[in-house]
């Protein structure tokens, strides 16, 4: 794709708007996002702010409910810095609850609404909440782990049709005044902690990342500048509100300029374009898997009847990008790279398919990540002077982000040990500090960065490094493949890990065709040795496949109900007990 001058000019305009929108953040340390919502209500009044099925919240209504929740927090004696866990599905009330609690200095833990059992108990234990707010539809899940809840935590149900065991928060706040609190009453400062947002934990246990009021302000205003949002815009948001993108970026970028947001319970392949047209949206927030699912669907009558002018998100691979953009008539795609707790962010303002962004020259001195080489153990390589070794053009390395004073502020996690584990010291100078993203990237000669893989998702086989993302992308282009997850599994007597792909396929799918397809696209060492045929793949709230349990199960045919297959050198054949025995005893060399 040849870059034209207009691409560069439009990109520069995006950067300048974002810088202009964020330059004043922190000048008034008491100006936090809950206060901004109060100011928006004064300016936009009864204009729509949040929409969902059957209801429209104006800016005035959102600010009023925020004030009621803030007064409730004061009434129950919530102290500054104390935590409230929020365990609810997407809804306009979700936003009002964390806005109101953080307005008076409380901290809100946004708990993954898909959790249950041990995972839910662990997430709550990480933040030791004084109060737990649970949506009525999820209350039974919380009751089921009652013996394992943090000691002394008060539980509140929100909405009817719950268990009836706990007081109703929606009723408790209903009668409280809706007028704004005095500006100085219990107002937090800009760098105080506002939220805990959990990392997704696709390959390990989730961690609770600290999110300050400053981050919320910066994300909201920065993306408003990047997307050039205005009062005429309406954002379609079907991503989880317990994550930073669905709960802050998508919402904040529209609201801060007087736009509105259509909030949906979750992503629906069948309902996506119907919703976009019904709510008359001009923007939507995506993750790459969302786009891939849509691109694989049969034609939809509404897929070209929309008014979408831009979609913004991360993880849209080159193999889907152009097909997605052309089929659905999306004028502009804004791909970016960032992490809730991280200090590295990249923006592909030029619309280069497959790239996650680049840093303009005028910001390179403070915002450019460093790509460093790794040794065979996955640790940053050091030279004779003990300093990390930078990658050259096209070389793959781990992305590091500089931590202040000449870089970005790093707030870490709820656990100090977790925070420290992500910091690398003495990288290029004796006293410098850099954040380890855990992500492998490469940079081309034009300065564009490309995501390669997560370090934990890369495995070694036949003496070569295999990228699960690269293999999954190749599999996804094979006709008949609906979904795929790739990971490495241990094989007795073999070095490294053999590739395994969990597949969801259409009826009549032929593995011989897949084998030929991959032989044309991947080197022999990267092609999956094992296949696992699934009816569906378990995913996180952001639609990423959960691979940790499958990787632990490996290719144990006796313990896995899904049909398994192995490449015997000529074809993918069914993995039965006899064949499994030949593999584990070393009789069959893979």
C-alpha positions as CSV (number, residue, x, y, z in Angstrom):
1,X,0.0,0.0,0.0
2,X,1.6,3.3,-1.1
3,X,1.2,6.1,1.4
4,X,-0.1,9.4,-0.1
5,X,0.6,12.9,1.3
6,X,-3.0,13.2,2.4
7,X,-2.5,10.2,4.7
8,X,0.4,12.0,6.4
9,X,-1.5,15.3,6.7
10,X,-4.6,13.7,8.2
11,X,-2.4,11.7,10.6
12,X,-0.7,14.9,11.7
13,X,-4.0,16.6,12.3
14,X,-5.2,13.7,14.5
15,X,-2.1,13.9,16.6
16,X,-2.4,17.7,17.0
17,X,-6.1,17.5,18.0
18,X,-5.2,14.8,20.6
19,X,-2.4,17.0,22.0
20,X,-4.7,20.0,22.1
21,X,-7.5,18.1,23.9
22,X,-5.1,16.8,26.6
23,X,-2.7,19.7,27.2
24,X,-4.7,21.2,30.1
25,X,-5.2,18.0,32.1
26,X,-3.8,18.4,35.6
27,X,-3.7,22.2,35.6
28,X,-6.6,22.0,38.0
29,X,-5.8,19.0,40.2
30,X,-9.5,18.7,41.3
31,X,-10.9,18.5,37.7
32,X,-11.6,14.8,37.3
33,X,-14.0,12.9,35.0
34,X,-16.9,13.0,37.4
35,X,-16.6,16.8,37.6
36,X,-16.4,16.9,33.8
37,X,-19.7,15.1,33.7
38,X,-21.3,17.8,35.9
39,X,-19.9,20.5,33.6
40,X,-21.2,18.6,30.5
41,X,-24.7,18.5,32.1
42,X,-24.6,22.3,32.4
43,X,-23.6,22.7,28.8
44,X,-25.7,20.0,27.0
45,X,-28.6,19.5,29.5
46,X,-31.2,17.3,28.0
47,X,-29.2,16.2,25.0
48,X,-28.9,12.4,24.9
49,X,-25.7,11.0,26.5
50,X,-26.3,7.2,27.0
51,X,-28.8,5.0,25.1
52,X,-29.8,1.4,25.6
53,X,-32.9,-0.7,24.8
54,X,-35.9,1.2,26.0
55,X,-34.2,4.2,27.7
56,X,-32.3,7.4,26.9
57,X,-30.2,9.1,29.6
58,X,-29.6,12.8,29.0
59,X,-26.4,14.5,30.2
60,X,-28.5,16.0,33.0
61,X,-29.9,12.6,34.0
62,X,-26.4,11.0,34.1
63,X,-25.0,13.8,36.2
64,X,-28.0,13.6,38.6
65,X,-27.6,9.8,39.1
66,X,-23.9,10.3,39.6
67,X,-24.6,12.8,42.4
68,X,-27.1,10.4,44.0
69,X,-24.5,7.6,44.1
70,X,-21.9,10.0,45.5
71,X,-24.2,10.9,48.4
72,X,-24.9,7.3,49.0
73,X,-21.2,6.6,49.3
74,X,-20.9,9.4,51.8
75,X,-23.9,8.2,53.8
76,X,-22.4,4.7,54.2
77,X,-19.2,6.2,55.4
78,X,-17.0,5.1,52.5
79,X,-13.6,6.6,53.1
80,X,-11.2,8.2,50.6
81,X,-9.2,5.4,48.9
82,X,-11.5,2.6,50.1
83,X,-12.7,0.1,47.5
84,X,-16.1,-0.8,46.1
85,X,-16.3,-3.8,43.8
86,X,-18.7,-3.5,40.9
87,X,-19.9,-6.8,39.4
88,X,-22.6,-5.9,36.8
89,X,-23.3,-6.3,33.1
90,X,-23.1,-3.4,30.7
91,X,-25.8,-0.7,31.4
92,X,-26.0,3.1,31.7
93,X,-26.2,2.6,35.5
94,X,-22.8,1.0,35.4
95,X,-21.2,4.3,34.4
96,X,-23.2,6.3,37.0
97,X,-22.1,4.0,39.8
98,X,-18.4,4.3,39.3
99,X,-18.6,8.0,38.5
100,X,-20.5,8.7,41.8
101,X,-18.2,6.6,44.0
102,X,-15.0,8.0,42.5
103,X,-16.5,11.5,42.7
104,X,-16.0,11.4,46.5
105,X,-12.6,9.7,46.5
106,X,-13.7,6.0,46.5
107,X,-12.0,3.4,44.3
108,X,-14.1,1.1,42.1
109,X,-12.9,-2.4,41.1
110,X,-14.5,-3.2,37.7
111,X,-14.9,-7.0,38.1
112,X,-15.3,-9.2,35.0
113,X,-19.0,-10.0,34.7
114,X,-18.3,-13.4,33.2
115,X,-16.5,-14.7,36.3
116,X,-17.8,-17.3,38.7
117,X,-16.4,-19.5,41.4
118,X,-12.7,-19.4,42.3
119,X,-12.0,-16.8,39.6
120,X,-14.5,-14.4,41.0
121,X,-13.4,-15.0,44.6
122,X,-9.8,-14.3,43.6
123,X,-10.6,-11.1,41.8
124,X,-12.4,-9.8,44.8
125,X,-9.7,-10.8,47.2
126,X,-7.1,-8.9,45.2
127,X,-8.7,-5.5,46.1
128,X,-10.3,-6.2,49.5
129,X,-13.5,-4.2,49.0
130,X,-15.6,-2.6,51.7
131,X,-18.7,-2.9,49.6
132,X,-19.7,-5.2,46.7
133,X,-22.3,-4.0,44.2
134,X,-23.8,-6.9,42.2
135,X,-26.3,-6.7,39.3
136,X,-29.5,-8.7,40.1
137,X,-28.8,-11.1,37.2
138,X,-25.4,-12.0,38.7
139,X,-26.3,-12.1,42.4
140,X,-26.7,-15.9,42.5
141,X,-23.0,-16.2,41.4
142,X,-21.9,-14.0,44.3
143,X,-24.1,-16.0,46.8
144,X,-22.5,-19.2,45.6
145,X,-19.0,-18.0,46.9
146,X,-20.3,-16.4,50.1
147,X,-17.9,-18.3,52.4
148,X,-14.9,-17.0,50.3
149,X,-15.8,-13.3,50.1
150,X,-13.5,-10.8,51.7
151,X,-14.3,-10.4,55.4
152,X,-16.6,-7.5,56.3
153,X,-17.6,-6.7,52.8
154,X,-21.2,-5.3,52.5
155,X,-23.1,-6.7,49.5
156,X,-25.7,-4.6,47.6
157,X,-27.9,-5.8,44.8
158,X,-28.7,-3.5,42.0
159,X,-32.1,-4.1,40.3
160,X,-35.1,-6.3,40.8
161,X,-35.2,-10.1,40.4
162,X,-32.0,-10.7,42.4
163,X,-31.7,-13.1,45.3
164,X,-33.5,-10.9,47.8
165,X,-30.7,-11.7,50.4
166,X,-29.1,-8.2,50.2
167,X,-30.2,-4.6,50.4
168,X,-31.2,-2.9,47.0
169,X,-28.8,-0.2,46.1
170,X,-31.0,1.2,43.3
171,X,-33.7,1.8,46.0
172,X,-31.2,3.3,48.4
173,X,-30.0,6.0,45.9
174,X,-33.4,6.7,44.4
175,X,-34.5,9.2,47.0
176,X,-31.3,11.1,47.3
177,X,-30.8,14.6,45.9
178,X,-29.6,14.8,42.3
179,X,-28.0,18.3,42.5
180,X,-24.2,18.5,42.3
181,X,-22.2,18.3,45.4
182,X,-20.2,21.3,46.3
183,X,-17.1,21.3,44.1
184,X,-14.6,20.9,47.0
185,X,-16.6,18.3,49.0
186,X,-14.4,15.1,49.2
187,X,-13.1,15.8,45.7
188,X,-10.2,13.5,44.8
189,X,-7.0,14.8,43.2
190,X,-6.1,14.0,39.6
191,X,-3.3,11.5,40.4
192,X,-5.4,9.6,43.0
193,X,-6.4,6.1,42.2
194,X,-9.9,5.9,40.7
195,X,-10.4,2.4,39.4
196,X,-9.0,-1.1,39.4
197,X,-9.2,-2.7,36.0
198,X,-8.3,-6.3,35.7
199,X,-6.0,-7.7,33.0
200,X,-7.7,-10.3,30.9
201,X,-5.6,-13.3,32.1
202,X,-5.7,-15.3,28.9
203,X,-2.5,-17.1,29.7
204,X,-2.2,-16.6,33.4
205,X,-4.0,-15.2,36.5
206,X,-5.6,-11.8,36.2
207,X,-4.1,-8.8,38.0
208,X,-5.8,-5.6,39.2
209,X,-4.2,-2.6,37.5
210,X,-4.3,0.8,39.1
211,X,-6.1,3.5,37.0
212,X,-5.8,7.1,38.2
213,X,-8.2,9.9,37.6
214,X,-5.5,11.4,35.3
215,X,-5.6,8.2,33.1
216,X,-9.3,8.4,32.7
217,X,-9.2,12.0,31.7
218,X,-6.3,11.4,29.3
219,X,-7.9,8.4,27.6
220,X,-11.2,10.2,27.2
221,X,-9.8,13.4,25.8
222,X,-7.0,11.9,23.8
223,X,-9.3,9.6,21.8
224,X,-11.8,12.4,21.3
225,X,-9.0,14.2,19.6
226,X,-7.8,11.2,17.6
227,X,-11.3,10.4,16.4
228,X,-12.3,14.1,16.0
229,X,-15.6,13.4,17.8
230,X,-18.3,16.0,18.1
231,X,-21.9,16.5,19.4
232,X,-23.2,14.9,16.2
233,X,-21.5,11.6,16.8
234,X,-22.9,8.5,18.4
235,X,-20.6,5.7,19.5
236,X,-21.7,2.0,19.3
237,X,-20.3,0.3,22.4
238,X,-20.8,-3.5,22.7
239,X,-17.4,-4.1,24.5
240,X,-17.3,-5.0,28.2
241,X,-17.5,-1.9,30.4
242,X,-15.2,-3.6,32.9
243,X,-12.3,-3.0,30.5
244,X,-10.7,0.3,29.7
245,X,-11.6,0.4,26.0
246,X,-15.3,-0.4,26.4
247,X,-15.8,1.3,29.7
248,X,-13.7,4.5,29.4
249,X,-12.3,5.1,25.9
250,X,-15.5,4.4,23.9
251,X,-17.7,6.3,26.3
252,X,-15.5,9.1,27.3
253,X,-14.3,10.0,23.8
254,X,-17.9,10.7,22.8
255,X,-19.3,12.3,26.0
256,X,-16.5,14.9,26.5
257,X,-17.6,16.7,23.3
258,X,-21.3,16.3,23.8
259,X,-21.7,13.1,21.7
260,X,-23.7,10.1,22.8
261,X,-23.1,6.4,23.3
262,X,-25.3,3.4,22.5
263,X,-24.5,0.8,25.2
264,X,-25.2,-2.8,24.4
265,X,-25.0,-5.9,26.7
266,X,-22.3,-7.5,24.5
267,X,-21.3,-8.3,21.0
268,X,-23.8,-10.1,18.8
269,X,-22.7,-11.1,15.3
270,X,-26.3,-11.3,14.2
271,X,-27.4,-8.1,15.8
272,X,-24.4,-5.9,15.2
273,X,-25.5,-4.0,12.0
274,X,-29.1,-3.9,13.0
275,X,-28.1,-2.2,16.2
276,X,-25.7,0.2,14.4
277,X,-28.5,1.3,12.0
278,X,-31.2,1.3,14.7
279,X,-29.2,3.6,17.0
280,X,-27.9,5.7,14.0
281,X,-24.3,5.4,15.1
282,X,-21.4,7.1,13.4
283,X,-18.6,5.4,15.3
284,X,-17.9,2.0,16.8
285,X,-15.2,0.6,19.0
286,X,-13.8,-2.7,18.0
287,X,-11.3,-5.4,19.0
288,X,-9.8,-7.5,16.2
289,X,-11.8,-10.6,16.9
290,X,-15.1,-8.6,16.5
291,X,-14.1,-7.6,13.0
292,X,-13.0,-11.1,12.1
293,X,-16.3,-12.6,13.2
294,X,-18.3,-10.0,11.2
295,X,-16.2,-10.5,8.1
296,X,-16.9,-14.2,8.2
297,X,-20.7,-13.8,8.4
298,X,-23.2,-14.2,5.5
299,X,-24.4,-10.9,3.9
300,X,-26.6,-8.7,6.1
301,X,-29.1,-6.2,4.7
302,X,-27.9,-3.5,7.0
303,X,-24.2,-3.9,6.6
304,X,-24.0,-1.0,4.1
305,X,-27.0,1.1,5.3
306,X,-25.1,2.6,8.3
307,X,-23.6,6.0,8.8
308,X,-20.3,4.8,10.3
309,X,-17.5,7.2,9.5
310,X,-14.8,5.7,11.6
311,X,-14.1,2.6,13.8
312,X,-11.4,2.6,16.4
313,X,-9.8,-0.3,18.1
314,X,-6.9,-2.8,18.3
315,X,-6.0,-6.2,17.1
316,X,-7.2,-5.9,13.5
317,X,-4.8,-8.0,11.5
318,X,-3.8,-7.3,7.9
319,X,-5.5,-10.6,6.7
320,X,-8.9,-9.1,7.8
321,X,-8.4,-5.4,7.5
322,X,-8.9,-4.7,3.8
323,X,-11.7,-7.3,3.4
324,X,-13.5,-5.8,6.4
325,X,-13.1,-2.2,5.3
326,X,-14.2,-2.8,1.7
327,X,-17.1,-5.1,2.5
328,X,-18.8,-2.9,5.1
329,X,-17.9,0.5,3.6
330,X,-15.9,1.8,6.5
331,X,-14.3,5.2,5.5
332,X,-11.6,5.2,8.1
333,X,-10.1,2.7,10.6
334,X,-8.1,4.0,13.6
335,X,-6.0,1.1,14.9
336,X,-4.0,1.6,18.1
337,X,-1.9,-0.3,20.6
338,X,-2.1,0.3,24.3
339,X,-2.5,-1.6,27.7
340,X,-4.5,-0.6,30.8
341,X,-1.4,-0.6,33.0
342,X,1.2,0.0,30.4
343,X,3.2,3.1,29.3
344,X,3.5,2.3,25.6
345,X,0.8,3.5,23.1
346,X,0.9,3.6,19.3
347,X,-1.6,5.0,16.8
348,X,-2.0,4.0,13.2
349,X,-3.5,7.3,12.0
350,X,-2.5,6.7,8.4
351,X,-4.7,3.6,8.1
352,X,-1.8,1.3,7.1
353,X,-3.4,-2.3,7.1
354,X,-1.8,-4.5,9.7
355,X,0.3,-1.8,11.4
356,X,-0.4,-0.9,15.0
357,X,0.9,2.6,14.6
358,X,4.0,4.8,14.5
359,X,5.3,7.7,16.5
360,X,5.5,11.1,14.7
361,X,8.9,12.7,14.7
362,X,7.9,15.6,16.9
363,X,7.0,13.1,19.7
364,X,9.7,10.5,19.2
365,X,11.9,12.0,22.0
366,X,9.3,11.0,24.7
367,X,6.8,8.5,23.3
368,X,8.7,6.0,21.1
369,X,9.0,2.5,22.5
370,X,12.3,0.6,22.4
371,X,12.4,-2.8,20.8
372,X,15.1,-5.0,22.4
373,X,16.4,-8.4,21.5
374,X,15.6,-11.4,23.7
375,X,17.8,-14.4,24.6
376,X,16.6,-18.0,24.3
377,X,15.1,-17.8,27.8
378,X,12.9,-14.9,26.8
379,X,14.9,-12.3,28.9
380,X,16.2,-9.1,27.4
381,X,19.7,-9.6,25.9
382,X,22.5,-7.6,27.4
383,X,25.8,-6.5,25.9
384,X,29.2,-6.6,27.5
385,X,28.4,-3.3,29.3
386,X,25.2,-4.8,30.7
387,X,22.9,-2.7,28.5
388,X,20.0,-4.0,26.4
389,X,20.5,-4.5,22.7
390,X,18.2,-2.7,20.3
391,X,16.6,-4.4,17.3
392,X,17.3,-3.3,13.8
393,X,14.7,-2.6,11.1
394,X,12.6,-5.7,10.6
395,X,13.9,-7.5,13.6
396,X,11.5,-8.8,16.3
397,X,12.0,-7.8,19.9
398,X,10.1,-7.0,23.0
399,X,8.6,-3.5,23.2
400,X,9.7,-1.4,26.3
401,X,8.2,1.9,27.4
402,X,10.2,4.5,29.3
403,X,9.0,5.3,32.8
404,X,9.2,9.0,34.0
405,X,10.6,11.5,34.5
406,X,11.4,11.6,30.8
407,X,8.7,9.0,29.9
408,X,5.2,8.1,31.1
409,X,3.9,7.7,34.6
410,X,3.5,4.1,35.7
411,X,0.9,3.2,38.3
412,X,1.3,-0.5,38.4
413,X,-1.0,-3.0,40.1
414,X,-2.8,-3.6,43.4
415,X,0.2,-5.8,44.5
416,X,3.6,-4.1,44.7
417,X,5.4,-7.3,43.7
418,X,3.3,-7.5,40.5
419,X,4.1,-3.9,39.7
420,X,7.9,-4.3,40.2
421,X,8.0,-7.5,38.1
422,X,7.1,-5.4,35.0
423,X,9.9,-2.9,35.5
424,X,13.3,-3.4,33.8
425,X,16.2,-1.3,35.2
426,X,19.6,-0.3,33.7
427,X,18.3,-0.7,30.2
428,X,20.3,2.0,28.4
429,X,21.7,3.9,31.4
430,X,22.5,3.1,35.0
431,X,19.4,4.5,36.6
432,X,16.7,4.3,33.9
433,X,13.5,2.4,34.3
434,X,11.4,0.8,31.5
435,X,8.1,-1.1,31.4
436,X,8.1,-4.6,29.9
437,X,5.1,-4.9,27.7
438,X,5.5,-8.6,27.2
439,X,4.7,-8.0,23.5
440,X,6.9,-8.8,20.5
441,X,6.9,-6.3,17.7
442,X,8.9,-5.3,14.7
443,X,9.4,-1.9,13.0
444,X,9.7,-1.3,9.3
445,X,11.8,1.2,7.5
446,X,8.9,3.8,7.5
447,X,8.7,3.6,11.3
448,X,5.5,1.6,11.4
449,X,5.3,-0.9,14.2
450,X,3.7,-4.4,13.8
451,X,2.5,-6.7,16.6
452,X,4.0,-10.1,16.3
453,X,2.9,-12.0,19.5
454,X,2.8,-12.2,23.2
455,X,6.0,-13.5,24.7
456,X,4.1,-16.2,26.6
457,X,2.3,-17.2,23.4
458,X,5.5,-17.8,21.4
459,X,6.9,-21.3,21.7
460,X,10.0,-23.0,20.4
461,X,9.8,-26.1,18.1
462,X,12.5,-27.8,16.0
463,X,14.9,-25.1,17.2
464,X,12.7,-22.3,15.8
465,X,10.5,-19.7,17.5
466,X,6.8,-20.1,16.5
467,X,4.4,-17.2,16.7
468,X,0.9,-18.4,17.7
469,X,-0.6,-15.2,16.2
470,X,1.1,-15.9,12.8
471,X,-0.1,-19.5,12.8
472,X,-3.6,-18.5,13.8
473,X,-3.8,-15.9,11.1
474,X,-2.7,-18.4,8.5
475,X,-5.4,-20.9,9.7
476,X,-8.1,-18.2,9.7
477,X,-7.7,-17.7,5.9
478,X,-8.5,-21.4,5.2
479,X,-12.1,-21.7,3.9
480,X,-14.2,-23.6,6.3
481,X,-12.5,-22.5,9.4
482,X,-14.8,-20.6,11.7
483,X,-12.5,-20.1,14.7
484,X,-9.0,-21.1,15.8
485,X,-6.7,-20.9,18.8
486,X,-3.0,-21.9,18.6
487,X,-0.7,-22.9,21.5
488,X,2.3,-25.1,22.3
489,X,2.1,-28.4,24.1
490,X,4.8,-30.6,25.7
491,X,5.8,-33.8,24.0
492,X,7.7,-36.3,26.1
493,X,11.3,-36.6,24.9
494,X,11.1,-33.6,22.6
495,X,12.7,-30.2,23.0
496,X,10.3,-27.2,23.2
497,X,6.6,-27.4,22.5
498,X,4.7,-28.8,19.5
499,X,2.1,-26.6,17.9
500,X,-1.5,-27.4,18.5
501,X,-4.6,-25.7,17.0
502,X,-8.1,-25.8,18.5
503,X,-10.5,-25.4,15.6
504,X,-14.2,-24.7,15.1
505,X,-15.0,-25.7,11.5
506,X,-17.9,-25.9,9.1
507,X,-19.6,-29.3,8.4
508,X,-17.7,-31.3,5.8
509,X,-14.4,-29.6,6.5
510,X,-11.4,-31.6,5.2
511,X,-8.1,-31.6,7.1
512,X,-6.3,-32.5,3.9
513,X,-7.3,-29.1,2.5
514,X,-6.0,-27.4,5.7
515,X,-2.7,-29.2,5.5
516,X,-2.2,-28.1,1.9
517,X,-3.3,-24.6,2.8
518,X,-0.7,-24.3,5.6
519,X,2.1,-25.9,3.6
520,X,1.8,-22.9,1.2
521,X,1.9,-20.3,4.0
522,X,4.0,-21.6,6.9
523,X,7.4,-23.2,7.3
524,X,7.2,-26.9,8.4
525,X,8.2,-26.2,12.0
526,X,5.3,-23.7,12.4
527,X,2.5,-25.9,11.1
528,X,0.4,-27.4,13.9
529,X,1.4,-31.0,14.9
530,X,-1.9,-31.6,16.7
531,X,-5.5,-30.5,16.0
532,X,-8.4,-30.3,18.5
533,X,-11.9,-30.1,17.0
534,X,-14.2,-28.0,19.2
535,X,-17.8,-27.0,19.0
536,X,-16.9,-23.6,20.3
537,X,-13.9,-21.8,21.8
538,X,-14.1,-20.3,25.3
539,X,-13.1,-16.6,25.1
540,X,-12.5,-13.7,27.5
541,X,-14.8,-10.7,27.6
542,X,-12.7,-9.1,24.8
543,X,-13.2,-12.2,22.6
544,X,-9.7,-13.5,22.9
545,X,-9.5,-17.3,23.2
546,X,-8.6,-18.7,26.6
547,X,-5.8,-21.1,25.9
548,X,-4.2,-21.8,29.2
549,X,-6.3,-24.8,30.2
550,X,-6.2,-26.3,26.7
551,X,-2.4,-26.0,26.7
552,X,-2.2,-27.7,30.1
553,X,-4.5,-30.5,28.8
554,X,-2.1,-31.0,25.9
555,X,-2.9,-34.0,23.6
556,X,-4.1,-36.4,26.4
557,X,-6.6,-38.3,24.3
558,X,-8.0,-40.2,27.2
559,X,-8.9,-37.0,29.2
560,X,-10.2,-34.8,26.3
561,X,-13.7,-35.3,24.9
562,X,-13.0,-33.3,21.8
563,X,-11.8,-35.2,18.7
564,X,-8.0,-35.0,18.4
565,X,-5.8,-35.4,15.3
566,X,-2.0,-35.6,14.8
567,X,0.1,-35.0,11.7
568,X,1.9,-38.3,11.2
569,X,4.0,-36.9,8.4
570,X,1.6,-37.6,5.6
571,X,-1.8,-36.5,6.9
572,X,-3.8,-35.5,9.9
573,X,-5.0,-38.7,11.4
574,X,-7.3,-39.4,14.4
575,X,-5.3,-39.6,17.6
576,X,-6.4,-42.8,19.4
577,X,-4.9,-44.5,22.4
578,X,-2.5,-46.6,20.4
579,X,-1.2,-43.7,18.5
580,X,-0.9,-41.6,21.7
581,X,1.2,-44.4,23.3
582,X,3.5,-44.4,20.3
583,X,4.1,-40.7,20.7
584,X,4.7,-40.6,24.4
585,X,7.1,-43.6,24.2
586,X,9.0,-42.0,21.4
587,X,8.2,-44.7,18.9
588,X,6.6,-42.1,16.6
589,X,8.9,-39.1,16.1
590,X,7.0,-35.9,15.4
